[in-house]
Amino acid sequence: MRIQGLQKLTLLDYPGKTACTVFLSGCNFRCPFCHNTPLLTADAADGMAEEELLAFLKKRRGLLDGVAITGGEPLLRPELPALLEKIKELGYAVKLDTNGAFPDRLEQIVRAGLADYVAMDVKNSPARYAQTVGAAEFDLAPIDKSVSFLLRGTVDYEFRTTAVAEFHDDASFLSLADWLAGARRYFIQCFEPRQTVLQADLHAPSPAQLHHWAELVRPNISNVSLRGI
Protein backbone atom coordinates (compact mmCIF):
# COMPACT_ATOMS: atom_id res chain seq x y z
CA MET A 1 0.00 0.00 0.00
CA ARG A 2 1.28 3.45 -0.89
CA ILE A 3 0.72 6.70 1.00
CA GLN A 4 -0.11 9.90 -0.88
CA GLY A 5 0.81 12.31 1.89
CA LEU A 6 2.28 12.53 5.38
CA GLN A 7 2.04 15.41 7.82
CA LYS A 8 4.72 14.50 10.32
CA LEU A 9 3.25 16.37 13.28
CA THR A 10 -0.24 17.60 14.13
CA LEU A 11 -1.72 18.78 17.40
CA LEU A 12 -5.15 19.31 15.81
CA ASP A 13 -6.10 16.25 13.75
CA TYR A 14 -6.31 13.78 16.66
CA PRO A 15 -7.99 15.31 19.73
CA GLY A 16 -5.83 14.92 22.82
CA LYS A 17 -2.95 13.28 20.96
CA THR A 18 0.34 14.32 19.46
CA ALA A 19 0.02 12.64 16.09
CA CYS A 20 0.95 12.47 12.45
CA THR A 21 -1.57 12.48 9.62
CA VAL A 22 -1.51 9.95 6.78
CA PHE A 23 -3.33 10.87 3.54
CA LEU A 24 -4.72 8.15 1.26
CA SER A 25 -6.04 8.71 -2.26
CA GLY A 26 -9.44 8.02 -3.76
CA CYS A 27 -12.95 9.14 -2.84
CA ASN A 28 -16.46 8.15 -3.89
CA PHE A 29 -17.78 11.70 -3.32
CA ARG A 30 -17.18 14.91 -5.25
CA CYS A 31 -18.09 17.51 -2.64
CA PRO A 32 -17.84 20.94 -4.32
CA PHE A 33 -16.05 22.37 -1.27
CA CYS A 34 -13.46 19.58 -0.82
CA HIS A 35 -10.00 20.86 0.15
CA ASN A 36 -8.18 17.65 -0.77
CA THR A 37 -9.10 17.51 -4.46
CA PRO A 38 -5.63 16.28 -5.58
CA LEU A 39 -6.34 13.09 -3.61
CA LEU A 40 -9.65 12.38 -5.35
CA THR A 41 -8.12 10.97 -8.51
CA ALA A 42 -4.48 10.44 -7.50
CA ASP A 43 -3.03 7.11 -8.59
CA ALA A 44 -3.01 4.79 -5.59
CA ALA A 45 0.31 3.40 -6.87
CA ASP A 46 2.04 6.76 -6.48
CA GLY A 47 3.49 8.24 -3.33
CA MET A 48 5.37 6.97 -0.31
CA ALA A 49 5.89 3.25 0.16
CA GLU A 50 4.21 1.69 3.17
CA GLU A 51 7.61 0.54 4.42
CA GLU A 52 8.81 4.14 4.50
CA LEU A 53 5.84 5.18 6.60
CA LEU A 54 6.36 2.33 9.04
CA ALA A 55 10.07 3.17 9.33
CA PHE A 56 9.11 6.76 10.17
CA LEU A 57 6.65 5.56 12.81
CA LYS A 58 9.24 3.27 14.39
CA LYS A 59 11.60 6.23 14.80
CA ARG A 60 8.85 8.40 16.32
CA ARG A 61 7.80 5.97 19.04
CA GLY A 62 7.75 7.86 22.32
CA LEU A 63 7.38 11.19 20.51
CA LEU A 64 4.03 10.62 18.79
CA ASP A 65 0.94 9.15 20.46
CA GLY A 66 -1.27 8.53 17.48
CA VAL A 67 -1.76 8.29 13.74
CA ALA A 68 -4.67 9.98 11.96
CA ILE A 69 -5.73 8.27 8.74
CA THR A 70 -7.56 10.49 6.28
CA GLY A 71 -8.16 10.98 2.56
CA GLY A 72 -9.91 10.95 0.23
CA GLU A 73 -11.94 8.14 1.76
CA PRO A 74 -9.65 5.63 3.51
CA LEU A 75 -12.26 2.86 3.58
CA LEU A 76 -12.10 2.63 -0.21
CA ARG A 77 -8.68 1.01 0.15
CA PRO A 78 -8.90 -2.78 0.65
CA GLU A 79 -5.37 -2.78 2.10
CA LEU A 80 -6.37 -0.47 4.95
CA PRO A 81 -6.96 -3.09 7.68
CA ALA A 82 -3.53 -4.61 7.10
CA LEU A 83 -1.89 -1.20 7.36
CA LEU A 84 -3.78 -0.39 10.55
CA GLU A 85 -2.68 -3.68 12.07
CA LYS A 86 0.96 -2.76 11.49
CA ILE A 87 0.45 0.71 12.96
CA LYS A 88 -1.27 -0.72 16.03
CA GLU A 89 1.56 -3.24 16.48
CA LEU A 90 3.92 -0.28 16.84
CA GLY A 91 1.88 0.92 19.80
CA TYR A 92 0.05 3.85 18.23
CA ALA A 93 -3.54 4.93 18.75
CA VAL A 94 -5.39 5.24 15.43
CA LYS A 95 -7.91 7.86 14.39
CA LEU A 96 -9.88 7.10 11.23
CA ASP A 97 -11.60 9.78 9.15
CA THR A 98 -14.51 8.60 7.00
CA ASN A 99 -17.50 9.89 5.07
CA GLY A 100 -19.57 6.98 6.37
CA ALA A 101 -20.37 5.48 2.97
CA PHE A 102 -18.98 2.04 3.89
CA PRO A 103 -20.60 1.10 7.21
CA ASP A 104 -19.74 -2.60 7.08
CA ARG A 105 -16.04 -1.89 6.53
CA LEU A 106 -16.13 0.71 9.30
CA GLU A 107 -17.71 -1.72 11.74
CA GLN A 108 -15.25 -4.50 10.83
CA ILE A 109 -12.29 -2.21 11.54
CA VAL A 110 -13.75 -1.07 14.85
CA ARG A 111 -14.69 -4.61 15.92
CA ALA A 112 -11.15 -5.74 15.11
CA GLY A 113 -9.74 -3.07 17.42
CA LEU A 114 -7.96 -1.27 14.59
CA ALA A 115 -9.41 2.21 15.26
CA ASP A 116 -9.51 4.00 18.60
CA TYR A 117 -11.33 7.11 17.39
CA VAL A 118 -13.55 7.73 14.36
CA ALA A 119 -14.30 11.15 12.87
CA MET A 120 -17.26 10.96 10.49
CA ASP A 121 -18.12 13.77 8.12
CA VAL A 122 -21.88 14.24 8.02
CA LYS A 123 -22.20 16.49 5.02
CA ASN A 124 -25.67 17.95 5.43
CA SER A 125 -29.28 17.21 6.26
CA PRO A 126 -30.72 14.17 4.47
CA ALA A 127 -32.73 16.40 2.12
CA ARG A 128 -29.60 18.14 0.82
CA TYR A 129 -27.12 15.27 0.96
CA ALA A 130 -26.97 14.52 -2.77
CA GLN A 131 -26.34 18.15 -3.64
CA THR A 132 -23.65 18.48 -0.99
CA VAL A 133 -21.67 15.41 -2.08
CA GLY A 134 -21.89 16.31 -5.77
CA ALA A 135 -24.25 13.51 -6.83
CA ALA A 136 -27.38 13.67 -9.00
CA GLU A 137 -28.95 10.93 -6.87
CA PHE A 138 -27.80 9.47 -3.58
CA ASP A 139 -28.64 6.49 -1.37
CA LEU A 140 -28.50 7.75 2.20
CA ALA A 141 -28.92 4.30 3.77
CA PRO A 142 -25.18 3.55 4.19
CA ILE A 143 -24.58 6.96 5.76
CA ASP A 144 -27.46 6.44 8.17
CA LYS A 145 -26.11 2.99 9.09
CA SER A 146 -22.71 4.47 9.93
CA VAL A 147 -24.33 7.22 12.01
CA SER A 148 -26.38 4.64 13.93
CA PHE A 149 -23.33 2.46 14.54
CA LEU A 150 -21.27 5.33 15.97
CA LEU A 151 -24.15 6.57 18.12
CA ARG A 152 -24.11 3.19 19.88
CA GLY A 153 -20.72 4.17 21.33
CA THR A 154 -18.75 1.08 20.33
CA VAL A 155 -15.76 3.34 19.65
CA ASP A 156 -14.91 6.91 20.62
CA TYR A 157 -16.06 9.25 17.87
CA GLU A 158 -17.07 12.65 16.62
CA PHE A 159 -19.38 13.89 13.90
CA ARG A 160 -18.49 17.00 11.95
CA THR A 161 -20.05 19.14 9.25
CA THR A 162 -18.19 21.61 7.06
CA ALA A 163 -20.51 24.59 6.81
CA VAL A 164 -20.69 26.34 3.44
CA ALA A 165 -22.90 29.39 2.88
CA GLU A 166 -24.33 28.00 -0.38
CA PHE A 167 -25.16 24.55 1.03
CA HIS A 168 -26.27 25.05 4.64
CA ASP A 169 -29.03 26.99 6.36
CA ASP A 170 -31.13 26.87 9.54
CA ALA A 171 -33.22 23.99 8.21
CA SER A 172 -30.05 21.99 7.50
CA PHE A 173 -28.83 22.21 11.08
CA LEU A 174 -32.22 21.63 12.67
CA SER A 175 -32.48 18.42 10.64
CA LEU A 176 -28.90 17.45 11.55
CA ALA A 177 -29.70 18.02 15.22
CA ASP A 178 -32.55 15.51 14.99
CA TRP A 179 -30.48 13.00 13.03
CA LEU A 180 -27.44 13.13 15.32
CA ALA A 181 -29.34 13.57 18.60
CA GLY A 182 -27.35 12.38 21.60
CA ALA A 183 -24.02 12.39 19.77
CA ARG A 184 -20.92 12.42 21.96
CA ARG A 185 -19.26 15.29 20.05
CA TYR A 186 -20.28 17.44 17.10
CA PHE A 187 -18.11 19.97 15.33
CA ILE A 188 -19.27 22.59 12.85
CA GLN A 189 -16.27 23.44 10.69
CA CYS A 190 -16.07 26.67 8.74
CA PHE A 191 -15.43 26.26 5.03
CA GLU A 192 -12.22 27.96 3.94
CA PRO A 193 -12.17 29.09 0.29
CA ARG A 194 -9.10 27.79 -1.54
CA GLN A 195 -8.01 27.52 -5.14
CA THR A 196 -8.03 23.72 -4.90
CA VAL A 197 -11.78 23.33 -4.25
CA LEU A 198 -13.95 21.88 -7.01
CA GLN A 199 -16.38 24.82 -7.14
CA ALA A 200 -14.79 28.26 -7.11
CA ASP A 201 -17.73 30.48 -6.15
CA LEU A 202 -18.35 29.17 -2.62
CA HIS A 203 -18.24 31.25 0.55
CA ALA A 204 -17.63 30.79 4.25
CA PRO A 205 -20.49 31.56 6.62
CA SER A 206 -19.91 34.43 9.03
CA PRO A 207 -18.80 33.68 12.61
CA ALA A 208 -22.18 34.96 13.82
CA GLN A 209 -23.96 32.50 11.50
CA LEU A 210 -21.84 29.61 12.74
CA HIS A 211 -22.55 30.45 16.37
CA HIS A 212 -26.27 30.65 15.53
CA TRP A 213 -26.20 27.20 13.95
CA ALA A 214 -24.36 25.78 16.96
CA GLU A 215 -27.14 27.09 19.20
CA LEU A 216 -29.76 25.48 16.97
CA VAL A 217 -28.06 22.11 17.38
CA ARG A 218 -27.24 22.34 21.10
CA PRO A 219 -30.66 21.26 22.50
CA ASN A 220 -30.13 17.82 20.89
CA ILE A 221 -26.33 17.59 21.10
CA SER A 222 -24.86 19.14 24.23
CA ASN A 223 -21.20 18.95 23.15
CA VAL A 224 -21.09 21.22 20.10
CA SER A 225 -17.97 23.15 19.09
CA LEU A 226 -16.87 25.35 16.20
CA ARG A 227 -13.68 24.89 14.21
CA GLY A 228 -12.01 27.29 11.82
CA ILE A 229 -13.11 30.65 13.25
Contacts in CASP RR format, 6 or more apart in sequence:
PFRMAT RR
TARGET T0000
AUTHOR 0000-0000-0000
METHOD contacts of the structure
MODEL  1
MRIQGLQKLTLLDYPGKTACTVFLSGCNFRCPFCHNTPLLTADAADGMAE
EELLAFLKKRRGLLDGVAITGGEPLLRPELPALLEKIKELGYAVKLDTNG
AFPDRLEQIVRAGLADYVAMDVKNSPARYAQTVGAAEFDLAPIDKSVSFL
LRGTVDYEFRTTAVAEFHDDASFLSLADWLAGARRYFIQCFEPRQTVLQA
DLHAPSPAQLHHWAELVRPNISNVSLRGI
1 50 0 8 1.000
1 77 0 8 1.000
1 79 0 8 1.000
1 80 0 8 1.000
1 82 0 8 1.000
1 83 0 8 1.000
2 44 0 8 1.000
2 45 0 8 1.000
2 46 0 8 1.000
2 47 0 8 1.000
2 48 0 8 1.000
2 49 0 8 1.000
2 50 0 8 1.000
3 22 0 8 1.000
3 23 0 8 1.000
3 24 0 8 1.000
3 47 0 8 1.000
3 48 0 8 1.000
3 49 0 8 1.000
3 50 0 8 1.000
3 52 0 8 1.000
3 53 0 8 1.000
4 23 0 8 1.000
4 24 0 8 1.000
4 25 0 8 1.000
4 39 0 8 1.000
4 42 0 8 1.000
4 44 0 8 1.000
4 46 0 8 1.000
4 47 0 8 1.000
4 48 0 8 1.000
4 71 0 8 1.000
5 22 0 8 1.000
5 23 0 8 1.000
5 47 0 8 1.000
5 48 0 8 1.000
6 20 0 8 1.000
6 21 0 8 1.000
6 22 0 8 1.000
6 23 0 8 1.000
6 48 0 8 1.000
6 53 0 8 1.000
6 56 0 8 1.000
7 13 0 8 1.000
7 20 0 8 1.000
7 21 0 8 1.000
7 23 0 8 1.000
8 20 0 8 1.000
8 56 0 8 1.000
8 60 0 8 1.000
9 18 0 8 1.000
9 19 0 8 1.000
9 20 0 8 1.000
9 64 0 8 1.000
10 19 0 8 1.000
10 20 0 8 1.000
10 21 0 8 1.000
10 68 0 8 1.000
11 18 0 8 1.000
11 19 0 8 1.000
13 19 0 8 1.000
13 21 0 8 1.000
13 68 0 8 1.000
13 70 0 8 1.000
13 95 0 8 1.000
14 21 0 8 1.000
14 65 0 8 1.000
14 66 0 8 1.000
14 67 0 8 1.000
14 68 0 8 1.000
14 93 0 8 1.000
14 95 0 8 1.000
14 117 0 8 1.000
15 117 0 8 1.000
15 158 0 8 1.000
16 65 0 8 1.000
17 65 0 8 1.000
17 66 0 8 1.000
17 93 0 8 1.000
17 95 0 8 1.000
18 63 0 8 1.000
18 64 0 8 1.000
18 65 0 8 1.000
18 66 0 8 1.000
19 64 0 8 1.000
19 65 0 8 1.000
19 66 0 8 1.000
19 67 0 8 1.000
19 68 0 8 1.000
19 93 0 8 1.000
19 95 0 8 1.000
20 56 0 8 1.000
20 57 0 8 1.000
20 60 0 8 1.000
20 64 0 8 1.000
20 66 0 8 1.000
20 67 0 8 1.000
20 68 0 8 1.000
21 67 0 8 1.000
21 68 0 8 1.000
21 69 0 8 1.000
21 70 0 8 1.000
22 53 0 8 1.000
22 67 0 8 1.000
22 68 0 8 1.000
22 69 0 8 1.000
22 70 0 8 1.000
23 36 0 8 1.000
23 39 0 8 1.000
23 70 0 8 1.000
23 71 0 8 1.000
23 72 0 8 1.000
24 39 0 8 1.000
24 44 0 8 1.000
24 69 0 8 1.000
24 70 0 8 1.000
24 71 0 8 1.000
24 72 0 8 1.000
24 74 0 8 1.000
24 76 0 8 1.000
24 77 0 8 1.000
24 80 0 8 1.000
25 39 0 8 1.000
25 40 0 8 1.000
25 41 0 8 1.000
25 42 0 8 1.000
25 43 0 8 1.000
25 44 0 8 1.000
25 46 0 8 1.000
25 71 0 8 1.000
25 72 0 8 1.000
26 39 0 8 1.000
26 40 0 8 1.000
26 41 0 8 1.000
26 42 0 8 1.000
26 44 0 8 1.000
26 71 0 8 1.000
26 72 0 8 1.000
26 73 0 8 1.000
26 76 0 8 1.000
26 77 0 8 1.000
27 34 0 8 1.000
27 39 0 8 1.000
27 40 0 8 1.000
27 71 0 8 1.000
27 72 0 8 1.000
27 73 0 8 1.000
27 76 0 8 1.000
27 99 0 8 1.000
28 73 0 8 1.000
28 76 0 8 1.000
28 99 0 8 1.000
28 101 0 8 1.000
29 73 0 8 1.000
29 99 0 8 1.000
29 101 0 8 1.000
29 123 0 8 1.000
29 133 0 8 1.000
29 134 0 8 1.000
29 135 0 8 1.000
30 40 0 8 1.000
30 133 0 8 1.000
30 134 0 8 1.000
30 135 0 8 1.000
30 198 0 8 1.000
31 123 0 8 1.000
31 132 0 8 1.000
31 133 0 8 1.000
31 134 0 8 1.000
31 198 0 8 1.000
32 132 0 8 1.000
32 134 0 8 1.000
32 164 0 8 1.000
32 167 0 8 1.000
32 197 0 8 1.000
32 198 0 8 1.000
32 199 0 8 1.000
32 202 0 8 1.000
33 162 0 8 1.000
33 164 0 8 1.000
33 167 0 8 1.000
33 191 0 8 1.000
33 197 0 8 1.000
33 198 0 8 1.000
33 199 0 8 1.000
33 202 0 8 1.000
34 40 0 8 1.000
34 197 0 8 1.000
34 198 0 8 1.000
35 192 0 8 1.000
35 194 0 8 1.000
35 196 0 8 1.000
35 197 0 8 1.000
36 70 0 8 1.000
36 71 0 8 1.000
36 72 0 8 1.000
36 196 0 8 1.000
37 196 0 8 1.000
37 197 0 8 1.000
37 198 0 8 1.000
38 196 0 8 1.000
39 71 0 8 1.000
39 72 0 8 1.000
40 72 0 8 1.000
44 77 0 8 1.000
50 83 0 8 1.000
50 86 0 8 1.000
54 86 0 8 1.000
54 87 0 8 1.000
54 90 0 8 1.000
57 64 0 8 1.000
57 67 0 8 1.000
57 87 0 8 1.000
57 90 0 8 1.000
57 92 0 8 1.000
58 90 0 8 1.000
61 90 0 8 1.000
61 91 0 8 1.000
64 92 0 8 1.000
65 92 0 8 1.000
65 93 0 8 1.000
66 92 0 8 1.000
66 93 0 8 1.000
66 94 0 8 1.000
66 95 0 8 1.000
67 87 0 8 1.000
67 92 0 8 1.000
67 93 0 8 1.000
67 94 0 8 1.000
67 95 0 8 1.000
68 94 0 8 1.000
68 95 0 8 1.000
68 97 0 8 1.000
69 80 0 8 1.000
69 84 0 8 1.000
69 94 0 8 1.000
69 95 0 8 1.000
69 96 0 8 1.000
69 97 0 8 1.000
70 97 0 8 1.000
71 97 0 8 1.000
73 98 0 8 1.000
73 99 0 8 1.000
73 101 0 8 1.000
73 102 0 8 1.000
74 80 0 8 1.000
74 96 0 8 1.000
74 97 0 8 1.000
74 98 0 8 1.000
75 96 0 8 1.000
75 98 0 8 1.000
75 100 0 8 1.000
75 101 0 8 1.000
75 102 0 8 1.000
75 105 0 8 1.000
75 106 0 8 1.000
75 109 0 8 1.000
76 102 0 8 1.000
80 105 0 8 1.000
80 109 0 8 1.000
81 108 0 8 1.000
81 109 0 8 1.000
81 112 0 8 1.000
81 114 0 8 1.000
84 94 0 8 1.000
84 96 0 8 1.000
84 109 0 8 1.000
84 114 0 8 1.000
84 115 0 8 1.000
85 114 0 8 1.000
87 94 0 8 1.000
88 94 0 8 1.000
88 113 0 8 1.000
88 114 0 8 1.000
93 116 0 8 1.000
93 117 0 8 1.000
94 114 0 8 1.000
94 115 0 8 1.000
94 116 0 8 1.000
94 117 0 8 1.000
95 115 0 8 1.000
95 116 0 8 1.000
95 117 0 8 1.000
95 118 0 8 1.000
95 119 0 8 1.000
96 106 0 8 1.000
96 109 0 8 1.000
96 115 0 8 1.000
96 117 0 8 1.000
96 118 0 8 1.000
96 119 0 8 1.000
97 118 0 8 1.000
97 119 0 8 1.000
97 120 0 8 1.000
97 121 0 8 1.000
98 106 0 8 1.000
98 118 0 8 1.000
98 119 0 8 1.000
98 120 0 8 1.000
98 121 0 8 1.000
98 146 0 8 1.000
99 120 0 8 1.000
99 121 0 8 1.000
99 123 0 8 1.000
99 133 0 8 1.000
99 143 0 8 1.000
100 106 0 8 1.000
100 120 0 8 1.000
100 121 0 8 1.000
100 142 0 8 1.000
100 143 0 8 1.000
100 146 0 8 1.000
100 147 0 8 1.000
101 142 0 8 1.000
101 143 0 8 1.000
101 146 0 8 1.000
102 142 0 8 1.000
102 146 0 8 1.000
103 142 0 8 1.000
103 145 0 8 1.000
103 146 0 8 1.000
103 149 0 8 1.000
106 118 0 8 1.000
106 146 0 8 1.000
106 149 0 8 1.000
107 149 0 8 1.000
107 154 0 8 1.000
109 115 0 8 1.000
110 118 0 8 1.000
110 149 0 8 1.000
110 154 0 8 1.000
110 155 0 8 1.000
111 154 0 8 1.000
115 155 0 8 1.000
116 155 0 8 1.000
116 156 0 8 1.000
117 155 0 8 1.000
117 156 0 8 1.000
117 157 0 8 1.000
117 158 0 8 1.000
118 150 0 8 1.000
118 155 0 8 1.000
118 156 0 8 1.000
118 157 0 8 1.000
118 158 0 8 1.000
119 157 0 8 1.000
119 158 0 8 1.000
119 159 0 8 1.000
119 160 0 8 1.000
120 146 0 8 1.000
120 147 0 8 1.000
120 150 0 8 1.000
120 157 0 8 1.000
120 158 0 8 1.000
120 159 0 8 1.000
120 160 0 8 1.000
121 159 0 8 1.000
121 160 0 8 1.000
121 161 0 8 1.000
121 162 0 8 1.000
122 143 0 8 1.000
122 147 0 8 1.000
122 159 0 8 1.000
122 160 0 8 1.000
122 161 0 8 1.000
122 176 0 8 1.000
122 179 0 8 1.000
122 180 0 8 1.000
123 129 0 8 1.000
123 132 0 8 1.000
123 133 0 8 1.000
123 161 0 8 1.000
123 162 0 8 1.000
124 131 0 8 1.000
124 132 0 8 1.000
124 161 0 8 1.000
124 167 0 8 1.000
124 168 0 8 1.000
124 172 0 8 1.000
124 176 0 8 1.000
125 171 0 8 1.000
125 172 0 8 1.000
125 173 0 8 1.000
125 174 0 8 1.000
125 175 0 8 1.000
125 176 0 8 1.000
125 179 0 8 1.000
126 140 0 8 1.000
126 144 0 8 1.000
126 175 0 8 1.000
126 179 0 8 1.000
127 171 0 8 1.000
127 175 0 8 1.000
128 167 0 8 1.000
128 168 0 8 1.000
128 172 0 8 1.000
129 138 0 8 1.000
129 140 0 8 1.000
129 143 0 8 1.000
130 136 0 8 1.000
130 137 0 8 1.000
130 138 0 8 1.000
131 167 0 8 1.000
132 167 0 8 1.000
144 179 0 8 1.000
147 159 0 8 1.000
147 179 0 8 1.000
147 180 0 8 1.000
150 157 0 8 1.000
150 159 0 8 1.000
150 183 0 8 1.000
151 180 0 8 1.000
151 182 0 8 1.000
151 183 0 8 1.000
153 184 0 8 1.000
156 184 0 8 1.000
157 184 0 8 1.000
157 185 0 8 1.000
158 183 0 8 1.000
158 184 0 8 1.000
158 185 0 8 1.000
158 186 0 8 1.000
158 187 0 8 1.000
159 180 0 8 1.000
159 183 0 8 1.000
159 185 0 8 1.000
159 186 0 8 1.000
159 187 0 8 1.000
160 186 0 8 1.000
160 187 0 8 1.000
160 188 0 8 1.000
160 189 0 8 1.000
160 227 0 8 1.000
161 168 0 8 1.000
161 173 0 8 1.000
161 176 0 8 1.000
161 186 0 8 1.000
161 187 0 8 1.000
161 188 0 8 1.000
161 189 0 8 1.000
162 189 0 8 1.000
162 190 0 8 1.000
162 191 0 8 1.000
163 188 0 8 1.000
163 189 0 8 1.000
163 190 0 8 1.000
163 191 0 8 1.000
163 204 0 8 1.000
163 205 0 8 1.000
163 209 0 8 1.000
163 210 0 8 1.000
163 213 0 8 1.000
164 191 0 8 1.000
164 202 0 8 1.000
164 203 0 8 1.000
164 204 0 8 1.000
164 205 0 8 1.000
165 191 0 8 1.000
165 202 0 8 1.000
165 203 0 8 1.000
165 204 0 8 1.000
165 205 0 8 1.000
165 209 0 8 1.000
166 201 0 8 1.000
166 202 0 8 1.000
166 203 0 8 1.000
167 202 0 8 1.000
168 205 0 8 1.000
168 213 0 8 1.000
170 212 0 8 1.000
170 213 0 8 1.000
170 216 0 8 1.000
173 188 0 8 1.000
173 213 0 8 1.000
173 216 0 8 1.000
173 217 0 8 1.000
174 216 0 8 1.000
176 217 0 8 1.000
177 216 0 8 1.000
177 217 0 8 1.000
177 219 0 8 1.000
177 220 0 8 1.000
177 221 0 8 1.000
178 220 0 8 1.000
180 186 0 8 1.000
180 217 0 8 1.000
180 220 0 8 1.000
180 221 0 8 1.000
181 220 0 8 1.000
181 221 0 8 1.000
182 220 0 8 1.000
182 221 0 8 1.000
182 222 0 8 1.000
183 221 0 8 1.000
183 223 0 8 1.000
184 223 0 8 1.000
185 223 0 8 1.000
185 225 0 8 1.000
186 217 0 8 1.000
186 221 0 8 1.000
186 223 0 8 1.000
186 224 0 8 1.000
186 225 0 8 1.000
187 224 0 8 1.000
187 225 0 8 1.000
187 226 0 8 1.000
187 227 0 8 1.000
188 210 0 8 1.000
188 213 0 8 1.000
188 214 0 8 1.000
188 217 0 8 1.000
188 224 0 8 1.000
188 225 0 8 1.000
188 226 0 8 1.000
188 227 0 8 1.000
189 226 0 8 1.000
189 227 0 8 1.000
189 228 0 8 1.000
190 204 0 8 1.000
190 205 0 8 1.000
190 207 0 8 1.000
190 210 0 8 1.000
190 226 0 8 1.000
190 227 0 8 1.000
190 228 0 8 1.000
190 229 0 8 1.000
191 202 0 8 1.000
191 203 0 8 1.000
191 204 0 8 1.000
191 205 0 8 1.000
192 204 0 8 1.000
192 228 0 8 1.000
193 202 0 8 1.000
193 203 0 8 1.000
193 204 0 8 1.000
205 213 0 8 1.000
207 229 0 8 1.000
210 226 0 8 1.000
210 229 0 8 1.000
211 226 0 8 1.000
214 224 0 8 1.000
214 225 0 8 1.000
214 226 0 8 1.000
217 224 0 8 1.000
218 224 0 8 1.000
END
